[in-house]
Amino acid sequence: MSGTADSLVIARRNLIRMSRIPEMVLFGLIQPIMFVVLFTYVFGGSIAIPGAGVSAGAYKEFLMAGIFAQTVTFATAGAGAGIADDMHKGLIDRFRSLPMARGAVLTGRTLADLVQTAVTLAVLAGVALIVGWRTHENIGKVLGGFALLLLLGYAFTWIGALIGLTVRTPEAATSGGLIWLFPLTFISIAFVPVNGMPRFLQYVAEWNPFSATVAASRELFGNTIDGVPESVTGAWPMEHPVWASIIWSVVIIVVFRTLAVRKYRQAGR
């Protein structure tokens, strides 16, 4: 129980800090909103969706789960930069000297990032509705889709935590948190159908944990489109996207939380 209490105290500290620097939240909202607008109005009328042709409306249905997933995973960079900043200022050393549970600092930080990600996702969903995106399932399934997105985002903040503890500066943490995310998100089913990719990239895309959450969200939002195959190789994650999304996210949390806490204990020795 003490570990939970310590984690909540640290989470509260980070949320208060975020509230006092509102531009952090504002700038975090601008990029995903730009992606929604650009992909909807610039690419939406140009990209052909199998079975629907070149249709901006069909592409909105196809696109939004991918934009949502990209947004929550990009929180990785913010998590890493925040922890690297605390390391750079010596705050982590101060926390380590206090009688608090090991790992509470990182857990509190990732919980605060989860709250910020949830706010960003809610605003982004509102923007998506304004530009014409709609869901076609009951509220329980829709909320389940958003829950899977937040679970993936929380999992990726642990990757960010490990990066932040490993590098020397917040700038390096930001770069290290983003550089690998671009191929991860674009070699996936998020923005274009997988059947147009070279064969070896199809396998990569279909076993990508990012793709699993995108496919699961589409299914739960009712945004799957007839004629658009989520899989052309019969990959298990694409055949069972909800379970695959949960499994991938839990595995990432377990592995990277373990590595991050170990790194935290070793930092400064």
C-alpha positions in Angstrom: 0.0 0.0 0.0 2.9 2.4 0.8 4.2 1.9 -2.8 0.7 2.9 -4.2 0.5 5.9 -2.0 4.1 7.0 -3.0 3.2 6.6 -6.6 0.1 8.7 -6.3 2.0 11.5 -4.5 4.5 11.6 -7.4 1.7 11.5 -9.9 0.0 14.4 -8.2 3.3 16.3 -8.2 3.7 15.9 -11.9 0.1 16.8 -12.7 0.4 20.0 -10.6 3.6 20.8 -12.6 1.8 20.2 -15.9 -1.1 22.5 -14.8 1.3 25.2 -14.1 2.9 24.9 -17.6 -0.2 24.8 -19.8 1.8 25.1 -22.9 3.0 21.6 -22.4 -0.6 20.3 -22.8 -1.3 22.8 -25.6 1.6 21.9 -27.7 0.8 18.2 -27.1 -2.6 18.8 -28.7 -1.5 20.8 -31.7 0.4 18.0 -33.5 -2.3 15.3 -33.4 -5.0 17.9 -34.4 -2.8 18.8 -37.4 -2.5 15.1 -38.4 -6.3 14.7 -38.3 -6.8 17.8 -40.4 -4.0 17.1 -42.9 -4.8 13.4 -43.4 -8.5 14.1 -43.7 -8.5 17.0 -46.1 -5.1 16.6 -47.9 -4.8 12.8 -48.3 -8.4 11.7 -47.7 -9.6 12.6 -51.2 -6.6 11.0 -52.8 -6.1 7.6 -51.2 -8.2 4.7 -52.6 -9.7 2.3 -50.1 -10.4 -1.1 -51.6 -14.2 -1.6 -51.9 -14.8 2.1 -51.4 -12.6 3.8 -54.0 -11.3 7.3 -53.5 -13.6 8.4 -50.7 -12.8 11.0 -48.0 -15.6 9.6 -45.8 -14.3 6.0 -46.1 -10.7 7.1 -45.4 -11.9 8.9 -42.2 -13.3 5.7 -41.0 -10.1 3.9 -41.8 -7.8 6.6 -40.5 -8.9 7.7 -37.1 -8.0 4.6 -35.1 -4.4 5.0 -36.5 -4.3 8.7 -35.6 -5.5 7.9 -32.0 -2.9 5.2 -31.6 -0.1 7.4 -33.0 -1.0 10.1 -30.6 -0.9 7.9 -27.5 2.4 6.3 -28.5 4.0 9.7 -29.2 3.6 10.4 -25.4 6.7 8.2 -25.1 8.9 11.2 -26.0 7.3 13.4 -23.4 7.7 10.8 -20.7 11.4 10.3 -21.6 12.1 14.0 -21.7 10.4 14.6 -18.3 12.4 11.9 -16.6 15.6 13.0 -18.3 15.0 16.6 -17.1 14.5 15.4 -13.5 17.7 13.4 -13.8 19.6 16.4 -15.2 18.4 18.7 -12.3 19.3 16.1 -9.7 15.7 15.6 -8.6 15.9 11.8 -9.1 18.8 11.7 -6.7 16.7 13.6 -4.2 13.8 11.2 -4.6 16.1 8.2 -4.2 17.3 9.5 -0.9 13.8 9.7 0.5 12.1 6.8 2.4 9.8 5.9 -0.5 9.1 2.7 -2.5 11.5 2.0 -5.3 9.8 2.4 -8.6 7.2 4.9 -7.2 8.9 7.8 -8.9 8.6 6.1 -12.3 5.1 4.7 -11.7 3.9 8.2 -10.6 5.4 9.8 -13.6 3.8 7.3 -16.0 0.4 7.7 -14.3 0.6 11.4 -14.7 1.5 11.0 -18.4 -1.5 8.6 -18.7 -3.8 11.3 -17.4 -2.4 13.9 -19.9 -2.7 11.3 -22.7 -6.4 10.7 -21.8 -7.1 14.4 -22.0 -5.3 14.7 -25.3 -7.2 11.7 -26.7 -10.6 13.1 -25.5 -9.9 16.4 -27.3 -8.7 14.6 -30.4 -11.9 12.5 -30.5 -13.9 15.7 -30.4 -11.9 17.1 -33.3 -12.4 13.8 -35.2 -16.2 14.0 -34.7 -16.1 17.6 -36.0 -14.4 16.6 -39.3 -16.9 13.8 -39.8 -15.6 10.6 -38.1 -18.3 8.4 -36.6 -18.5 5.2 -34.6 -21.0 2.4 -35.3 -20.9 0.3 -32.2 -22.5 0.6 -28.7 -20.9 2.9 -26.1 -19.4 -0.1 -24.2 -17.4 -1.2 -27.3 -16.3 2.4 -28.1 -15.1 3.0 -24.6 -13.3 -0.4 -24.8 -11.5 0.8 -27.9 -10.3 4.0 -26.2 -9.3 1.9 -23.2 -7.0 -0.3 -25.4 -5.5 2.9 -26.9 -4.7 4.2 -23.4 -3.3 0.9 -22.3 -0.9 1.0 -25.3 0.0 4.6 -24.5 0.7 3.6 -20.9 2.9 0.7 -22.0 4.9 3.0 -24.3 5.5 5.6 -21.5 7.6 2.8 -19.8 9.7 2.7 -22.9 10.1 6.4 -22.6 11.0 6.1 -18.9 13.8 3.7 -19.8 15.0 6.1 -22.5 14.9 9.0 -20.1 17.0 7.2 -17.5 19.5 6.1 -20.1 20.3 9.3 -22.0 22.0 12.4 -20.5 19.8 15.3 -21.6 16.1 16.0 -22.2 16.8 16.8 -25.8 18.4 13.4 -26.4 15.4 11.8 -24.7 13.0 13.6 -27.0 15.0 12.5 -30.1 15.4 9.0 -28.8 11.7 8.7 -28.0 10.6 9.7 -31.5 13.1 8.4 -34.0 12.0 4.8 -33.7 8.3 5.6 -33.4 8.0 6.9 -37.0 8.9 3.5 -38.7 6.8 1.7 -36.0 3.7 3.7 -36.8 4.1 4.0 -40.5 5.0 0.4 -41.1 1.6 -0.7 -39.8 -2.0 -0.8 -40.8 -2.7 2.7 -39.5 -2.6 4.9 -42.6 -2.8 2.6 -45.6 -4.1 -1.0 -46.2 -1.4 -3.6 -45.7 -2.1 -5.3 -49.0 -0.3 -2.5 -50.9 3.0 -3.2 -49.1 5.9 -5.4 -50.2 5.5 -8.9 -48.8 8.2 -8.7 -46.1 6.7 -5.4 -44.8 3.3 -7.0 -44.6 4.7 -9.5 -42.1 6.3 -6.7 -40.1 3.1 -4.6 -40.1 0.9 -7.4 -39.1 3.0 -8.4 -36.1 3.6 -4.8 -35.1 2.0 -4.2 -31.6 0.9 -0.8 -32.9 -1.1 -2.5 -35.7 -2.8 -4.8 -33.2 -4.2 -1.9 -31.2 -5.2 0.0 -34.4 -7.1 -3.1 -35.7 -8.7 -3.7 -32.3 -9.9 -0.1 -32.1 -11.3 -0.2 -35.6 -13.2 -3.3 -34.7 -14.6 -1.8 -31.4 -15.4 1.5 -33.1 -17.2 -0.3 -35.9 -14.8 1.3 -38.4 -13.8 -1.8 -40.3 -14.5 -1.4 -44.0 -15.7 -4.2 -46.3 -13.0 -4.9 -48.9 -10.1 -3.7 -46.7 -8.2 -6.7 -45.4 -6.5 -6.1 -42.0 -4.3 -9.2 -42.8 -3.1 -10.8 -46.0 -0.8 -13.3 -44.4 -3.2 -14.7 -41.8 -1.1 -13.3 -38.9 -2.7 -14.2 -35.5 -2.6 -10.6 -34.1 -4.7 -9.4 -37.0 -7.2 -12.3 -36.7 -7.6 -11.7 -32.9 -6.7 -8.0 -32.6 -8.3 -7.3 -29.2 -6.5 -10.1 -27.4 -3.3 -9.3 -29.3 -3.5 -5.7 -28.3 -3.9 -6.6 -24.6 -1.1 -9.1 -24.7 1.3 -6.8 -26.5 0.6 -4.0 -24.1 0.9 -6.1 -20.9 4.2 -7.6 -22.2 5.7 -4.2 -22.9 4.7 -2.9 -19.5 6.2 -5.9 -17.7 9.4 -5.9 -19.6 10.1 -2.2 -19.8 8.9 -1.5 -16.2 11.3 -4.1 -15.0 14.2 -2.6 -17.0 13.3 1.0 -16.1 13.1 0.3 -12.3 16.4 -1.6 -12.5 18.0 1.3 -14.3 16.6 3.8 -11.8 18.2 1.8 -8.9 21.5 1.8 -10.7 21.5 5.5 -11.8 24.0 7.7 -10.0 26.0 4.8 -8.6 
